[in-house]
């Protein structure tokens, strides 16, 4: 997108290393027309190894699944490797280029005792999550994952940010830019909260007793196969979440409560003063540019961002057709 324009503001989300990728000059002062939200701070990688030792104290060997073709995979492994001597764990890299490579490496690693897995954040690991979680359970390897999606698929424990929250925060940046802020003056932000999710059913299958301290600090505990209803109950009890954030998980398992959002948007639209009838296009959704409709603009931008993320696989919990329908609803309500 930067190749297409250097003037139209760009807000990104879920970018691993925006400085190394050349999107911004620095995190504090992005410069140019681009800013947004990074996926995580690299120091988080060491926390994954700490969690592995906490839930499985007997682990002395850890296979670190990473994508060697991206810089973040190498960096995450380096941080875990630096932390390993302090916890008396031997770490070995495992590439995640294709399923056969993953299968061979995990099966070879599992032949020796006291092993565990750490899966670093990458698009390839997310794509192969069903295979990875299946191999971990089959070979009785305790594993720590970067996203909740792995735990829902049968993984043991995850510690990472909520990807959908980044798109909601990105909508806030869009709102500020529409009000006159410059992307160059908006710092790139890391997640403000990381969620700990534990699957007790998997822990039982692995013969692990999760420490009470880990359970007490968990944001969500999955106790049975039907994760959607458990998710809704846990989401309502999450610490530090606003009412809007809690309402984003509902009984039907959808990522965003579109009915609630649509009612709120229509109520705002009826109350808005339509003094300015000019329109601009944001990702296919038609929104007003008058100051009284900035909330609607932010909601439209967020809906389009979620739709794009669903299409390219960055938000697996989002159904593309549902997100697209929400974009159409914004157009129809105009």
C-alpha positions as CSV (number, residue, x, y, z in Angstrom):
1,X,0.0,0.0,0.0
2,X,2.9,2.4,0.7
3,X,4.0,1.8,-2.9
4,X,0.6,3.0,-4.1
5,X,0.5,6.2,-1.9
6,X,2.6,8.3,0.4
7,X,-0.2,10.7,1.3
8,X,-3.3,8.7,2.1
9,X,-3.1,7.6,5.8
10,X,-2.5,3.9,6.4
11,X,-3.3,2.1,9.7
12,X,-2.0,-1.5,10.1
13,X,-2.6,-4.2,12.6
14,X,-0.9,-7.5,13.5
15,X,2.5,-6.6,12.1
16,X,5.3,-8.4,13.8
17,X,8.2,-5.9,13.2
18,X,7.1,-2.7,11.5
19,X,10.5,-1.1,11.7
20,X,12.4,-4.1,10.1
21,X,9.6,-4.4,7.5
22,X,10.2,-0.7,6.5
23,X,6.7,0.4,7.3
24,X,7.8,3.0,9.9
25,X,11.0,4.9,10.8
26,X,10.6,4.1,14.5
27,X,7.9,2.9,16.9
28,X,7.7,6.2,18.8
29,X,7.8,8.5,15.7
30,X,6.6,6.5,12.7
31,X,7.0,9.3,10.1
32,X,5.3,9.2,6.8
33,X,1.7,8.2,6.3
34,X,1.7,4.9,8.2
35,X,1.2,3.8,11.8
36,X,-0.6,1.1,13.6
37,X,-0.3,-1.8,16.0
38,X,2.4,-4.5,16.3
39,X,1.6,-8.1,17.0
40,X,3.7,-8.4,20.2
41,X,6.9,-7.4,22.0
42,X,9.7,-9.8,21.3
43,X,10.3,-10.2,25.0
44,X,7.1,-12.2,25.1
45,X,9.0,-15.2,23.6
46,X,10.8,-15.8,26.9
47,X,7.5,-16.0,28.7
48,X,6.5,-19.0,26.6
49,X,9.4,-21.0,27.9
50,X,8.6,-19.9,31.5
51,X,5.0,-21.1,31.1
52,X,6.2,-24.5,29.7
53,X,8.3,-25.1,32.8
54,X,5.5,-23.9,35.0
55,X,2.9,-26.4,33.7
56,X,5.4,-29.2,33.0
57,X,8.4,-28.9,35.5
58,X,10.0,-32.2,34.2
59,X,10.7,-30.7,30.8
60,X,14.4,-30.4,30.0
61,X,14.2,-30.3,26.2
62,X,12.1,-27.9,24.1
63,X,11.5,-28.0,20.3
64,X,10.8,-24.4,19.1
65,X,8.7,-24.4,16.0
66,X,9.4,-21.3,13.9
67,X,9.4,-20.0,10.4
68,X,13.0,-19.6,9.4
69,X,12.2,-17.6,6.3
70,X,11.0,-14.6,8.2
71,X,13.1,-12.4,10.5
72,X,10.7,-12.7,13.4
73,X,11.0,-16.4,13.6
74,X,14.8,-16.1,14.0
75,X,14.4,-13.4,16.6
76,X,11.8,-15.3,18.7
77,X,14.0,-18.4,18.7
78,X,17.1,-16.3,19.8
79,X,15.2,-14.9,22.8
80,X,14.0,-18.3,23.9
81,X,17.6,-19.7,23.4
82,X,18.9,-16.9,25.7
83,X,16.4,-17.7,28.4
84,X,16.9,-21.5,28.2
85,X,20.1,-21.8,30.4
86,X,18.4,-20.0,33.3
87,X,15.6,-22.6,33.3
88,X,18.0,-25.5,32.5
89,X,16.2,-26.4,29.2
90,X,17.9,-27.4,26.0
91,X,16.2,-25.9,23.0
92,X,16.2,-27.0,19.3
93,X,14.7,-25.2,16.3
94,X,12.1,-26.9,14.2
95,X,11.1,-25.4,10.8
96,X,7.4,-25.2,9.9
97,X,7.6,-24.9,6.1
98,X,5.4,-27.9,5.2
99,X,3.4,-30.6,7.0
100,X,5.8,-33.4,6.2
101,X,8.8,-31.5,7.7
102,X,6.8,-30.7,10.8
103,X,5.7,-34.3,11.2
104,X,9.2,-35.8,10.8
105,X,10.8,-33.3,13.2
106,X,8.2,-33.7,16.0
107,X,8.2,-37.5,15.7
108,X,12.0,-37.5,15.9
109,X,12.1,-35.1,18.9
110,X,9.5,-37.1,20.8
111,X,11.7,-40.3,20.8
112,X,13.6,-38.9,23.8
113,X,11.9,-38.2,27.2
114,X,11.2,-35.0,29.0
115,X,10.4,-33.0,25.9
116,X,8.0,-30.1,25.2
117,X,7.1,-27.8,22.4
118,X,7.0,-24.0,21.9
119,X,5.2,-22.7,18.8
120,X,6.3,-19.2,17.9
121,X,4.0,-16.7,16.1
122,X,3.9,-17.1,12.3
123,X,1.4,-17.4,9.5
124,X,2.7,-20.9,8.7
125,X,2.3,-22.1,12.3
126,X,-1.3,-20.8,12.4
127,X,-2.0,-22.5,9.1
128,X,-0.7,-25.9,10.4
129,X,-2.2,-25.5,13.9
130,X,-4.4,-28.6,13.6
131,X,-1.5,-30.8,12.7
132,X,0.8,-29.3,15.3
133,X,-1.7,-29.7,18.2
134,X,-2.5,-33.3,17.1
135,X,1.2,-34.3,17.1
136,X,1.7,-32.7,20.5
137,X,-1.2,-34.7,22.1
138,X,-0.3,-37.9,20.2
139,X,3.3,-37.9,21.4
140,X,2.3,-36.5,24.9
141,X,4.3,-33.3,24.5
142,X,3.2,-30.4,26.6
143,X,3.2,-27.3,24.3
144,X,2.8,-23.5,24.6
145,X,1.2,-21.6,21.7
146,X,1.1,-17.9,20.8
147,X,-2.7,-17.7,20.1
148,X,-5.9,-18.9,21.5
149,X,-6.8,-20.6,18.2
150,X,-4.3,-23.4,19.0
151,X,-5.9,-24.1,22.4
152,X,-9.4,-24.3,20.9
153,X,-7.9,-26.8,18.4
154,X,-6.8,-29.0,21.2
155,X,-3.5,-27.3,22.3
156,X,-2.5,-27.2,26.0
157,X,-1.8,-23.5,26.7
158,X,-1.5,-20.2,24.9
159,X,-0.2,-16.8,25.9
160,X,-0.7,-13.9,23.4
161,X,-2.8,-11.0,22.4
162,X,-6.3,-11.1,21.0
163,X,-6.0,-10.3,17.3
164,X,-9.5,-9.0,17.0
165,X,-8.7,-6.4,19.7
166,X,-6.0,-4.9,17.5
167,X,-8.5,-4.2,14.8
168,X,-10.8,-2.5,17.3
169,X,-7.9,-0.3,18.5
170,X,-7.0,0.4,14.8
171,X,-10.5,1.8,14.4
172,X,-9.6,4.2,17.2
173,X,-6.6,5.4,15.2
174,X,-8.8,5.8,12.1
175,X,-11.1,8.0,14.2
176,X,-8.3,10.2,15.4
177,X,-6.9,10.6,11.9
178,X,-10.4,11.6,10.6
179,X,-10.4,14.2,13.3
180,X,-7.1,15.7,12.1
181,X,-4.3,13.7,13.7
182,X,-1.3,12.8,11.5
183,X,-0.1,9.2,11.3
184,X,3.4,10.4,11.7
185,X,2.6,11.6,15.2
186,X,0.7,8.5,16.3
187,X,3.2,6.0,17.9
188,X,3.1,2.3,16.9
189,X,1.6,0.4,19.8
190,X,2.1,-3.1,21.2
191,X,-0.7,-5.0,22.8
192,X,-1.7,-3.7,26.2
193,X,-2.9,-7.1,27.4
194,X,-1.9,-10.7,26.8
195,X,-4.4,-13.5,27.5
196,X,-3.5,-16.8,29.1
197,X,-5.7,-19.7,27.9
198,X,-5.5,-23.2,29.3
199,X,-7.2,-26.4,28.0
200,X,-7.8,-28.7,31.0
201,X,-9.1,-31.5,28.8
202,X,-5.7,-31.6,27.0
203,X,-3.8,-31.3,30.3
204,X,-5.7,-34.4,31.5
205,X,-4.9,-36.3,28.3
206,X,-1.2,-35.5,28.8
207,X,-1.3,-36.5,32.4
208,X,-0.5,-33.0,33.7
209,X,-1.7,-31.3,36.8
210,X,-1.9,-27.6,36.0
211,X,-0.6,-25.7,39.1
212,X,-3.3,-23.7,40.9
213,X,-1.3,-20.5,40.4
214,X,-1.5,-20.9,36.6
215,X,-5.3,-21.6,36.8
216,X,-5.8,-18.5,39.0
217,X,-4.0,-16.3,36.6
218,X,-5.7,-17.7,33.4
219,X,-8.0,-15.5,31.5
220,X,-9.9,-18.5,30.1
221,X,-10.0,-22.2,31.1
222,X,-11.4,-24.7,28.6
223,X,-12.8,-27.7,30.3
224,X,-14.6,-29.5,27.5
225,X,-14.8,-29.9,23.8
226,X,-17.5,-27.3,23.2
227,X,-15.2,-24.3,23.5
228,X,-17.7,-21.7,22.2
229,X,-20.0,-21.8,25.3
230,X,-17.1,-21.9,27.6
231,X,-15.6,-19.0,25.8
232,X,-18.7,-16.9,26.2
233,X,-18.8,-17.6,30.0
234,X,-15.1,-16.8,30.4
235,X,-15.3,-13.7,28.3
236,X,-18.0,-12.3,30.6
237,X,-15.6,-12.8,33.5
238,X,-12.4,-11.5,32.0
239,X,-10.5,-8.9,34.0
240,X,-10.1,-5.4,32.7
241,X,-12.5,-5.8,29.8
242,X,-15.1,-3.2,28.9
243,X,-18.8,-4.1,28.3
244,X,-18.3,-3.6,24.6
245,X,-15.3,-6.0,24.6
246,X,-17.2,-8.6,26.5
247,X,-20.2,-8.3,24.2
248,X,-17.9,-9.2,21.2
249,X,-18.2,-12.9,22.1
250,X,-21.8,-14.3,22.0
251,X,-23.5,-17.6,22.4
252,X,-23.5,-18.3,18.6
253,X,-19.7,-18.3,18.7
254,X,-19.4,-15.3,16.3
255,X,-16.4,-13.0,16.8
256,X,-18.4,-9.8,16.9
257,X,-21.9,-9.2,17.9
258,X,-23.0,-7.6,14.7
259,X,-26.6,-7.2,15.8
260,X,-25.5,-5.0,18.8
261,X,-23.1,-3.0,16.6
262,X,-25.7,-2.5,13.9
263,X,-28.4,-1.3,16.3
264,X,-25.9,1.1,17.9
265,X,-24.8,2.5,14.5
266,X,-28.4,3.1,13.3
267,X,-29.2,4.9,16.5
268,X,-26.2,7.1,16.1
269,X,-27.1,7.7,12.4
270,X,-30.7,8.8,13.3
271,X,-29.4,11.3,15.8
272,X,-26.6,12.7,13.6
273,X,-26.9,16.0,11.8
274,X,-26.6,15.5,8.1
275,X,-25.1,18.9,7.4
276,X,-22.4,17.5,5.2
277,X,-23.6,15.1,2.5
278,X,-20.3,14.3,0.9
279,X,-19.1,10.7,1.1
280,X,-15.8,8.9,0.9
281,X,-15.2,5.2,0.3
282,X,-13.4,3.1,3.0
283,X,-12.8,-0.4,1.7
284,X,-16.2,-0.6,0.0
285,X,-18.2,0.8,2.9
286,X,-19.8,4.2,2.4
287,X,-19.5,6.6,5.4
288,X,-20.2,10.2,6.0
289,X,-17.4,12.7,6.6
290,X,-19.3,15.1,8.8
291,X,-18.0,15.5,12.3
292,X,-21.2,14.0,13.7
293,X,-20.6,10.6,12.0
294,X,-17.0,9.9,13.0
295,X,-18.2,7.0,15.2
296,X,-19.9,5.4,12.2
297,X,-16.7,5.9,10.1
298,X,-14.6,4.2,12.7
299,X,-17.0,1.3,12.9
300,X,-17.0,1.0,9.1
301,X,-13.2,1.0,9.0
302,X,-13.1,-1.6,11.7
303,X,-15.6,-3.8,9.8
304,X,-13.5,-3.6,6.6
305,X,-10.3,-4.4,8.4
306,X,-11.9,-7.5,10.0
307,X,-13.2,-8.6,6.6
308,X,-9.7,-8.2,5.1
309,X,-8.2,-10.1,7.9
310,X,-10.7,-12.9,7.6
311,X,-10.1,-13.3,3.9
312,X,-6.3,-13.6,4.2
313,X,-6.5,-15.8,7.3
314,X,-5.2,-13.5,10.0
315,X,-8.4,-13.7,12.0
316,X,-9.4,-17.4,11.8
317,X,-12.4,-16.9,14.1
318,X,-14.0,-14.5,11.7
319,X,-16.3,-15.8,9.0
320,X,-15.6,-13.8,5.8
321,X,-19.2,-13.8,4.7
322,X,-20.4,-12.5,8.0
323,X,-17.9,-9.7,8.0
324,X,-18.8,-8.8,4.4
325,X,-22.5,-8.8,5.4
326,X,-21.7,-6.2,8.1
327,X,-19.9,-4.0,5.5
328,X,-23.0,-4.3,3.3
329,X,-25.2,-3.4,6.2
330,X,-23.4,-0.1,6.6
331,X,-24.0,0.7,2.9
332,X,-27.6,-0.3,3.0
333,X,-28.3,1.8,6.1
334,X,-27.0,4.8,4.3
